[in-house]
């Protein structure tokens, strides 16, 4: 049992900052394992022998709603990359070379590095979208193992695509189905998984009708939602209308792929009617402000029309407070109608996605909720109250204030010291990076 003593609880939805209180959490093997068992005053007397942790501010853990852990080893990339005139060329010249160069050891240490980085930033759940066309079979289990070693929750999927031929597409679907069965079997045995699966697909312009139909079958048979990039670049939207005579979202919906558990990445060039359709189907949109800026794909000026926006990083580092700030400032630059409070709701909404797949209550500091928490060292120069929580996140609080991180009632970072071997992960990641870059040069 762990008791956070004399903390002010920071809630994101609705925004609030409580008076000083204690929060008791159950760890592995304890009654109420993995949950908050009580919020109140002077709880140490009620739970003798509990670990007592003093702090200032305690909040729910942060959720990254869309990323690519395989890109962790692309930081500072030293590979000759042909200049790209547009996003399609950038995919071909850089990212599709990188994903073809990934083997399972590279994947393992890329994931370990990315997850460790996220944990140190207060991120407790990560939704990953994976591709490794020369190492598909078993890749999602490698990812799951990395999540478990770091102690982070999440959702994973394999990026099914036709760009590597029909055999590659079939292998991608098979991997998504295999992993869904693996998780279902884990639950059937009485274990509660940290990681679940989605049905992954790359993007509309690399998926033909036969593959889309197979993806729809996988969605139906597993009960999972599709996780796919749509309209990240204008080319994707134009291609869909030209080749298939349909808007992207309408094409997915006709196949039966738009469900309340689906995640659409980017959606920069979706039309108003597509947004309306997504809202009717209860689909999540993952907004990735930094990635969109880096790739020069344009700004999602209709972002405010989406009902279920979550924030993701699309492979940029998983510092979700930094992502939150970029989302706010880029929207303001475009003279959008949202203020920081609306983006705080987006940051919190990632917890609803976790609830959809993993069950329980996420994103709340209350009795019975999942004990996924962040303890912050933050000395605000102005009053920190419910009315200005979003303002403090936008203009003050940052990852450097993360002191401790708890997932499922267990510390994965305590007093700024990770429970995992950060130095070893960094060393192995650098070794695998050299192999990855060499393999990229050969492709």
QUIVEN-V296368 format. One record per residue. N is the residue number from 1. RES is the residue in one small letter. SS is DSSP state (H for helix, E for strand, C for the rest). OMEGA is omega as a letter, one per 40 degrees, with the letter a starting at -180 (* if undefined). BURIAL is + if it has 24 or more other ideal C-beta (glycine too) atoms within 12 Angstrom, else -. Layout:
n->[N;N]
res->[RES;RES]
ss->[SS;SS]
omega->[OMEGA;OMEGA]
burial->[BURIAL;BURIAL]
This chain:
n->[1;2;3;4;5;6;7;8;9;10;11;12;13;14;15;16;17;18;19;20;21;22;23;24;25;26;27;28;29;30;31;32;33;34;35;36;37;38;39;40;41;42;43;44;45;46;47;48;49;50;51;52;53;54;55;56;57;58;59;60;61;62;63;64;65;66;67;68;69;70;71;72;73;74;75;76;77;78;79;80;81;82;83;84;85;86;87;88;89;90;91;92;93;94;95;96;97;98;99;100;101;102;103;104;105;106;107;108;109;110;111;112;113;114;115;116;117;118;119;120;121;122;123;124;125;126;127;128;129;130;131;132;133;134;135;136;137;138;139;140;141;142;143;144;145;146;147;148;149;150;151;152;153;154;155;156;157;158;159;160;161;162;163;164;165;166;167;168;169;170;171;172;173;174;175;176;177;178;179;180;181;182;183;184;185;186;187;188;189;190;191;192;193;194;195;196;197;198;199;200;201;202;203;204;205;206;207;208;209;210;211;212;213;214;215;216;217;218;219;220;221;222;223;224;225;226;227;228;229;230;231;232;233;234;235;236;237;238;239;240;241;242;243;244;245;246;247;248;249;250;251;252;253;254;255;256;257;258;259;260;261;262;263;264;265;266;267;268;269;270;271;272;273;274;275;276;277;278;279;280;281;282;283;284;285;286;287;288;289;290;291;292;293;294;295;296;297;298;299;300;301;302;303;304;305;306;307;308;309;310;311;312;313;314;315;316;317;318;319;320;321;322;323;324;325;326;327;328;329;330;331;332;333;334;335;336;337;338;339;340;341;342;343;344;345;346;347;348;349;350;351;352;353;354;355;356;357;358;359;360;361;362;363;364;365;366;367;368;369;370;371;372;373;374;375;376;377;378;379;380;381;382;383;384;385;386;387;388;389;390;391;392;393;394;395;396;397;398;399;400;401;402;403;404;405;406;407;408;409;410;411;412;413;414;415;416;417;418;419;420;421;422;423;424;425;426;427;428;429;430;431;432;433;434;435;436;437;438;439;440;441;442;443]
res->[x;x;x;x;x;x;x;x;x;x;x;x;x;x;x;x;x;x;x;x;x;x;x;x;x;x;x;x;x;x;x;x;x;x;x;x;x;x;x;x;x;x;x;x;x;x;x;x;x;x;x;x;x;x;x;x;x;x;x;x;x;x;x;x;x;x;x;x;x;x;x;x;x;x;x;x;x;x;x;x;x;x;x;x;x;x;x;x;x;x;x;x;x;x;x;x;x;x;x;x;x;x;x;x;x;x;x;x;x;x;x;x;x;x;x;x;x;x;x;x;x;x;x;x;x;x;x;x;x;x;x;x;x;x;x;x;x;x;x;x;x;x;x;x;x;x;x;x;x;x;x;x;x;x;x;x;x;x;x;x;x;x;x;x;x;x;x;x;x;x;x;x;x;x;x;x;x;x;x;x;x;x;x;x;x;x;x;x;x;x;x;x;x;x;x;x;x;x;x;x;x;x;x;x;x;x;x;x;x;x;x;x;x;x;x;x;x;x;x;x;x;x;x;x;x;x;x;x;x;x;x;x;x;x;x;x;x;x;x;x;x;x;x;x;x;x;x;x;x;x;x;x;x;x;x;x;x;x;x;x;x;x;x;x;x;x;x;x;x;x;x;x;x;x;x;x;x;x;x;x;x;x;x;x;x;x;x;x;x;x;x;x;x;x;x;x;x;x;x;x;x;x;x;x;x;x;x;x;x;x;x;x;x;x;x;x;x;x;x;x;x;x;x;x;x;x;x;x;x;x;x;x;x;x;x;x;x;x;x;x;x;x;x;x;x;x;x;x;x;x;x;x;x;x;x;x;x;x;x;x;x;x;x;x;x;x;x;x;x;x;x;x;x;x;x;x;x;x;x;x;x;x;x;x;x;x;x;x;x;x;x;x;x;x;x;x;x;x;x;x;x;x;x;x;x;x;x;x;x;x;x;x;x;x;x;x;x;x;x;x;x;x;x;x;x;x;x;x;x;x;x;x;x;x;x;x;x;x;x;x;x;x;x]
ss->[C;E;E;E;E;E;E;E;E;E;E;E;C;C;E;E;E;E;E;E;E;E;E;E;E;C;C;C;C;C;C;C;C;C;E;E;E;E;E;E;C;C;H;H;H;C;C;C;C;C;E;E;E;E;C;C;E;E;E;E;C;E;E;E;E;E;E;C;H;H;H;H;H;H;C;C;C;C;C;C;C;C;C;C;C;C;H;H;H;H;H;H;H;H;H;H;H;H;H;H;H;C;C;H;H;H;H;H;H;H;H;H;H;H;H;H;H;H;H;H;C;C;E;E;E;E;E;E;C;E;C;C;C;C;C;C;C;C;H;H;H;H;H;H;H;H;H;H;H;H;C;C;E;E;E;E;C;E;C;E;C;C;C;C;H;H;H;H;H;H;H;H;H;H;H;H;H;H;H;H;H;H;H;H;H;H;H;H;C;C;C;C;C;C;E;E;E;C;E;E;E;E;E;H;H;H;C;C;H;H;H;H;H;H;H;H;H;H;H;H;H;H;C;C;C;E;E;E;E;E;C;C;C;H;H;H;H;H;H;H;H;H;H;H;C;C;C;H;H;H;H;H;H;H;H;C;C;C;C;C;C;C;E;E;E;E;C;C;C;C;C;H;H;H;H;H;H;H;H;H;H;C;C;E;E;E;E;C;H;H;H;H;H;H;H;C;C;C;C;C;C;C;H;H;H;C;C;C;E;E;E;C;C;C;C;C;C;C;C;H;H;H;H;H;H;H;H;H;H;H;H;H;H;C;C;C;C;C;C;H;H;H;H;H;H;H;H;H;H;H;H;H;H;H;H;H;H;H;C;C;C;C;C;C;C;C;C;C;C;E;C;C;E;E;E;E;C;C;C;C;C;C;C;C;C;H;H;H;H;H;H;H;H;H;H;C;C;C;H;H;H;E;E;E;E;E;E;C;C;E;E;E;E;E;C;C;E;E;C;C;C;H;H;H;H;H;H;H;H;H;H;H;H;H;H;H;H;H;H;H;H;C;C]
omega->[i;i;i;a;i;i;i;a;i;i;a;a;e;a;i;i;a;i;a;i;i;i;a;a;i;i;a;i;a;i;a;a;i;a;i;a;i;i;a;a;i;a;a;i;a;a;a;a;i;i;a;a;i;a;a;a;i;a;i;i;a;a;i;a;i;i;i;a;i;a;a;a;i;a;a;a;i;i;i;a;i;i;a;a;a;a;a;i;i;i;a;a;a;a;i;i;a;a;i;a;a;i;a;i;i;i;a;a;i;i;i;a;a;i;i;i;a;a;a;i;i;i;a;i;a;i;a;a;a;i;i;a;i;i;a;a;i;a;a;i;i;i;a;i;i;i;a;i;i;i;a;i;i;i;i;i;i;a;i;a;i;a;i;i;a;i;i;i;i;i;i;i;i;i;i;i;i;a;i;i;i;a;i;i;i;i;a;i;i;i;i;a;i;a;i;a;i;i;a;i;a;a;a;a;i;a;i;a;a;i;i;i;i;i;i;i;i;i;a;a;a;a;i;i;i;i;a;i;i;i;i;i;a;a;a;a;a;a;a;a;a;a;a;i;a;i;a;a;i;i;i;a;i;i;a;a;i;a;i;i;a;i;i;i;i;i;a;a;i;a;i;i;i;i;i;i;i;i;i;a;i;a;i;i;i;a;a;a;a;a;i;i;a;a;i;a;a;a;i;a;i;a;a;i;i;a;a;i;i;i;i;a;i;i;i;a;a;i;a;i;i;i;i;a;i;i;i;a;i;i;i;i;i;i;i;a;a;i;a;a;i;i;i;i;i;i;i;a;i;i;i;i;i;i;a;a;a;i;a;a;i;i;i;i;a;a;i;i;i;a;i;a;i;i;a;i;a;i;a;i;i;i;i;a;a;a;a;i;a;i;i;i;a;a;a;a;a;a;i;i;i;i;i;a;a;i;i;i;a;i;i;i;i;a;i;i;a;i;i;a;a;a;i;i;i;a;i;i;i;i;a;i;i;i;i;a;i;i;i;i;a;a;*]
burial->[+;+;+;+;+;+;+;+;+;+;+;+;+;-;+;+;+;+;-;-;+;+;+;+;+;+;+;-;-;-;-;+;-;+;+;+;+;+;+;+;-;-;+;+;-;-;+;-;-;+;+;-;+;-;+;+;+;+;+;+;+;+;+;+;+;+;+;+;+;+;+;+;+;+;-;-;-;-;+;-;-;-;-;-;-;-;+;+;-;+;+;-;-;+;+;+;+;+;+;+;+;+;+;+;+;+;+;+;+;+;+;+;+;+;+;+;+;+;+;+;+;+;+;+;+;+;+;+;+;+;+;+;+;+;+;+;+;-;+;+;+;+;+;+;+;+;+;+;+;+;+;+;+;+;+;+;+;+;+;+;+;+;+;+;-;-;-;+;+;+;+;+;+;+;+;+;+;+;+;+;-;+;+;-;-;-;-;-;-;-;-;+;+;+;+;+;+;+;+;+;+;+;+;+;+;+;+;+;-;-;+;+;-;+;+;+;-;+;+;-;-;+;-;+;+;+;+;+;+;+;+;+;+;+;+;+;+;-;+;+;-;-;-;-;-;+;+;+;+;+;+;+;+;-;+;-;+;+;+;+;+;+;+;+;+;+;+;+;+;+;+;-;-;+;+;-;+;+;+;-;+;-;+;+;+;+;+;+;+;+;+;+;+;-;+;-;+;+;+;+;+;+;+;+;+;+;+;+;+;+;+;+;+;+;+;+;+;+;+;+;+;+;+;+;+;+;+;+;-;+;+;-;-;-;-;+;-;+;-;+;+;+;+;+;+;+;+;+;+;+;+;+;+;+;+;+;+;+;-;+;-;+;+;+;+;+;-;-;+;+;+;+;+;+;+;+;-;+;-;-;-;-;-;+;-;-;-;+;+;+;+;+;+;+;-;+;+;-;+;-;+;+;+;+;+;+;+;+;+;+;+;+;+;+;-;-;-;+;+;+;-;-;-;-;+;+;-;+;+;-;-;+;+;-;+;+;+;-;+;+;-;-;-]
